[in-house]
Structures are given as structure tokens and as C-alpha cells.
């Protein structure tokens, strides 16, 4: 697991297996997980949902 993933997991209280599944597109996050991830990386949850080019 990369250092950013370790920091994200620690900051968001998400299990390694769950975070790995999200990163690989094998799992879909819950709304609560989206809020926790957004808080952990310092962005709005809406930023995680916005389309990116």
C-alpha cells in the first residue's frame, strides 16, 4: 500500500481492505464513507462527486 493510501486510511478510519477495493473500483463507497474520505483529504464531499475531465 502506498504512503498516501496509508495516510488516507489513518485519517478516515477506513479498513485497508475497504480502501483497496475503492481504489481498484471493486467496491462502491457508502455516503458515510464519502464524507469520511472528503474530510480526510480536506475537500468537500461534493468535490468527490463532481465530474472530472
N, CA, C and O atoms as a GROMACS GRO file, in nm:
protein
  212
    1UNK      N    1   0.084  -0.118   0.000
    1UNK     CA    2   0.000   0.000   0.000
    1UNK      C    3   0.089   0.124   0.000
    1UNK      O    4   0.187   0.131   0.073
    2UNK      N    5   0.053   0.219  -0.082
    2UNK     CA    6   0.133   0.341  -0.093
    2UNK      C    7   0.115   0.430   0.030
    2UNK      O    8   0.018   0.416   0.105
    3UNK      N    9   0.210   0.521   0.050
    3UNK     CA   10   0.203   0.611   0.165
    3UNK      C   11   0.075   0.695   0.165
    3UNK      O   12   0.012   0.707   0.269
    4UNK      N   13   0.033   0.754   0.049
    4UNK     CA   14  -0.093   0.829   0.053
    4UNK      C   15  -0.210   0.743   0.098
    4UNK      O   16  -0.299   0.791   0.170
    5UNK      N   17  -0.212   0.617   0.057
    5UNK     CA   18  -0.321   0.528   0.100
    5UNK      C   19  -0.316   0.504   0.249
    5UNK      O   20  -0.420   0.499   0.314
    6UNK      N   21  -0.196   0.489   0.304
    6UNK     CA   22  -0.183   0.468   0.449
    6UNK      C   23  -0.232   0.591   0.524
    6UNK      O   24  -0.304   0.578   0.623
    7UNK      N   25  -0.194   0.709   0.477
    7UNK     CA   26  -0.238   0.832   0.542
    7UNK      C   27  -0.389   0.849   0.532
    7UNK      O   28  -0.454   0.888   0.628
    8UNK      N   29  -0.444   0.819   0.416
    8UNK     CA   30  -0.588   0.831   0.396
    8UNK      C   31  -0.662   0.734   0.486
    8UNK      O   32  -0.761   0.771   0.548
    9UNK      N   33  -0.615   0.612   0.494
    9UNK     CA   34  -0.680   0.513   0.579
    9UNK      C   35  -0.677   0.558   0.724
    9UNK      O   36  -0.778   0.549   0.794
   10UNK      N   37  -0.563   0.606   0.768
   10UNK     CA   38  -0.549   0.650   0.908
   10UNK      C   39  -0.641   0.770   0.935
   10UNK      O   40  -0.706   0.776   1.039
   11UNK      N   41  -0.646   0.864   0.843
   11UNK     CA   42  -0.726   0.985   0.863
   11UNK      C   43  -0.876   0.962   0.848
   11UNK      O   44  -0.956   1.038   0.904
   12UNK      N   45  -0.916   0.858   0.776
   12UNK     CA   46  -1.058   0.837   0.750
   12UNK      C   47  -1.117   0.718   0.825
   12UNK      O   48  -1.238   0.695   0.816
   13UNK      N   49  -1.037   0.643   0.898
   13UNK     CA   50  -1.082   0.528   0.975
   13UNK      C   51  -1.140   0.419   0.886
   13UNK      O   52  -1.228   0.344   0.929
   14UNK      N   53  -1.093   0.409   0.764
   14UNK     CA   54  -1.141   0.307   0.671
   14UNK      C   55  -1.045   0.189   0.673
   14UNK      O   56  -0.924   0.208   0.675
   15UNK      N   57  -1.100   0.069   0.673
   15UNK     CA   58  -1.018  -0.051   0.674
   15UNK      C   59  -0.936  -0.063   0.546
   15UNK      O   60  -0.978  -0.018   0.440
   16UNK      N   61  -0.818  -0.123   0.558
   16UNK     CA   62  -0.728  -0.139   0.443
   16UNK      C   63  -0.800  -0.209   0.328
   16UNK      O   64  -0.793  -0.164   0.213
   17UNK      N   65  -0.868  -0.316   0.358
   17UNK     CA   66  -0.937  -0.392   0.253
   17UNK      C   67  -1.043  -0.308   0.182
   17UNK      O   68  -1.056  -0.313   0.060
   18UNK      N   69  -1.117  -0.230   0.259
   18UNK     CA   70  -1.221  -0.146   0.200
   18UNK      C   71  -1.160  -0.037   0.113
   18UNK      O   72  -1.209  -0.011   0.004
   19UNK      N   73  -1.054   0.027   0.162
   19UNK     CA   74  -0.990   0.133   0.084
   19UNK      C   75  -0.930   0.077  -0.044
   19UNK      O   76  -0.941   0.138  -0.150
   20UNK      N   77  -0.869  -0.038  -0.035
   20UNK     CA   78  -0.811  -0.102  -0.153
   20UNK      C   79  -0.920  -0.131  -0.256
   20UNK      O   80  -0.900  -0.107  -0.376
   21UNK      N   81  -1.033  -0.181  -0.211
   21UNK     CA   82  -1.144  -0.209  -0.302
   21UNK      C   83  -1.197  -0.084  -0.369
   21UNK      O   84  -1.235  -0.087  -0.486
   22UNK      N   85  -1.201   0.026  -0.295
   22UNK     CA   86  -1.245   0.153  -0.353
   22UNK      C   87  -1.147   0.201  -0.459
   22UNK      O   88  -1.187   0.244  -0.567
   23UNK      N   89  -1.018   0.193  -0.427
   23UNK     CA   90  -0.914   0.238  -0.520
   23UNK      C   91  -0.915   0.158  -0.649
   23UNK      O   92  -0.888   0.212  -0.757
   24UNK      N   93  -0.947   0.030  -0.639
   24UNK     CA   94  -0.946  -0.058  -0.756
   24UNK      C   95  -1.079  -0.062  -0.829
   24UNK      O   96  -1.093  -0.129  -0.931
   25UNK      N   97  -1.177   0.011  -0.777
   25UNK     CA   98  -1.308   0.014  -0.840
   25UNK      C   99  -1.389  -0.113  -0.817
   25UNK      O  100  -1.486  -0.138  -0.889
   26UNK      N  101  -1.351  -0.192  -0.718
   26UNK     CA  102  -1.421  -0.317  -0.688
   26UNK      C  103  -1.532  -0.297  -0.586
   26UNK      O  104  -1.618  -0.384  -0.570
   27UNK      N  105  -1.531  -0.184  -0.517
   27UNK     CA  106  -1.632  -0.155  -0.415
   27UNK      C  107  -1.690  -0.017  -0.441
   27UNK      O  108  -1.624   0.069  -0.499
   28UNK      N  109  -1.811   0.003  -0.398
   28UNK     CA  110  -1.875   0.134  -0.404
   28UNK      C  111  -1.883   0.190  -0.263
   28UNK      O  112  -1.924   0.120  -0.171
   29UNK      N  113  -1.846   0.316  -0.246
   29UNK     CA  114  -1.849   0.375  -0.111
   29UNK      C  115  -1.991   0.408  -0.067
   29UNK      O  116  -2.077   0.439  -0.150
   30UNK      N  117  -2.013   0.402   0.062
   30UNK     CA  118  -2.140   0.450   0.118
   30UNK      C  119  -2.131   0.602   0.128
   30UNK      O  120  -2.024   0.660   0.112
   31UNK      N  121  -2.243   0.664   0.155
   31UNK     CA  122  -2.244   0.810   0.174
   31UNK      C  123  -2.155   0.848   0.291
   31UNK      O  124  -2.082   0.946   0.284
   32UNK      N  125  -2.160   0.770   0.397
   32UNK     CA  126  -2.076   0.798   0.514
   32UNK      C  127  -1.929   0.789   0.475
   32UNK      O  128  -1.849   0.873   0.517
   33UNK      N  129  -1.893   0.688   0.397
   33UNK     CA  130  -1.754   0.674   0.353
   33UNK      C  131  -1.711   0.793   0.270
   33UNK      O  132  -1.599   0.841   0.285
   34UNK      N  133  -1.798   0.841   0.182
   34UNK     CA  134  -1.765   0.960   0.101
   34UNK      C  135  -1.736   1.081   0.189
   34UNK      O  136  -1.641   1.154   0.165
   35UNK      N  137  -1.818   1.100   0.291
   35UNK     CA  138  -1.796   1.212   0.383
   35UNK      C  139  -1.663   1.195   0.457
   35UNK      O  140  -1.589   1.292   0.473
   36UNK      N  141  -1.633   1.073   0.502
   36UNK     CA  142  -1.508   1.049   0.575
   36UNK      C  143  -1.387   1.069   0.485
   36UNK      O  144  -1.287   1.128   0.527
   37UNK      N  145  -1.394   1.020   0.362
   37UNK     CA  146  -1.283   1.038   0.268
   37UNK      C  147  -1.262   1.186   0.238
   37UNK      O  148  -1.148   1.235   0.237
   38UNK      N  149  -1.370   1.258   0.213
   38UNK     CA  150  -1.359   1.401   0.183
   38UNK      C  151  -1.295   1.475   0.300
   38UNK      O  152  -1.208   1.559   0.280
   39UNK      N  153  -1.339   1.445   0.421
   39UNK     CA  154  -1.281   1.510   0.538
   39UNK      C  155  -1.133   1.476   0.552
   39UNK      O  156  -1.052   1.563   0.587
   40UNK      N  157  -1.098   1.351   0.526
   40UNK     CA  158  -0.959   1.307   0.541
   40UNK      C  159  -0.865   1.377   0.445
   40UNK      O  160  -0.749   1.402   0.478
   41UNK      N  161  -0.915   1.410   0.324
   41UNK     CA  162  -0.826   1.475   0.227
   41UNK      C  163  -0.850   1.625   0.218
   41UNK      O  164  -0.787   1.694   0.138
   42UNK      N  165  -0.942   1.676   0.300
   42UNK     CA  166  -0.961   1.820   0.309
   42UNK      C  167  -1.038   1.883   0.195
   42UNK      O  168  -1.011   1.996   0.156
   43UNK      N  169  -1.136   1.809   0.142
   43UNK     CA  170  -1.221   1.864   0.036
   43UNK      C  171  -1.368   1.843   0.074
   43UNK      O  172  -1.399   1.772   0.169
   44UNK      N  173  -1.455   1.905  -0.002
   44UNK     CA  174  -1.599   1.885   0.017
   44UNK      C  175  -1.638   1.749  -0.041
   44UNK      O  176  -1.577   1.702  -0.137
   45UNK      N  177  -1.739   1.689   0.016
   45UNK     CA  178  -1.789   1.563  -0.040
   45UNK      C  179  -1.839   1.584  -0.182
   45UNK      O  180  -1.836   1.492  -0.264
   46UNK      N  181  -1.885   1.704  -0.212
   46UNK     CA  182  -1.930   1.734  -0.348
   46UNK      C  183  -1.816   1.729  -0.448
   46UNK      O  184  -1.836   1.695  -0.564
   47UNK      N  185  -1.695   1.763  -0.403
   47UNK     CA  186  -1.578   1.755  -0.492
   47UNK      C  187  -1.552   1.610  -0.535
   47UNK      O  188  -1.504   1.587  -0.645
   48UNK      N  189  -1.584   1.515  -0.449
   48UNK     CA  190  -1.563   1.374  -0.483
   48UNK      C  191  -1.666   1.325  -0.584
   48UNK      O  192  -1.642   1.228  -0.656
   49UNK      N  193  -1.780   1.392  -0.590
   49UNK     CA  194  -1.888   1.351  -0.680
   49UNK      C  195  -1.890   1.426  -0.812
   49UNK      O  196  -1.956   1.384  -0.907
   50UNK      N  197  -1.818   1.537  -0.818
   50UNK     CA  198  -1.818   1.620  -0.939
   50UNK      C  199  -1.744   1.550  -1.053
   50UNK      O  200  -1.643   1.484  -1.030
   51UNK      N  201  -1.796   1.564  -1.175
   51UNK     CA  202  -1.726   1.505  -1.290
   51UNK      C  203  -1.591   1.572  -1.312
   51UNK      O  204  -1.577   1.694  -1.296
   52UNK      N  205  -1.493   1.494  -1.348
   52UNK     CA  206  -1.359   1.546  -1.375
   52UNK      C  207  -1.318   1.505  -1.516
   52UNK      O  208  -1.343   1.393  -1.560
   53UNK      N  209  -1.254   1.598  -1.586
   53UNK     CA  210  -1.207   1.568  -1.723
   53UNK      C  211  -1.066   1.517  -1.720
   53UNK      O  212  -1.009   1.487  -1.825
   0.00000   0.00000   0.00000
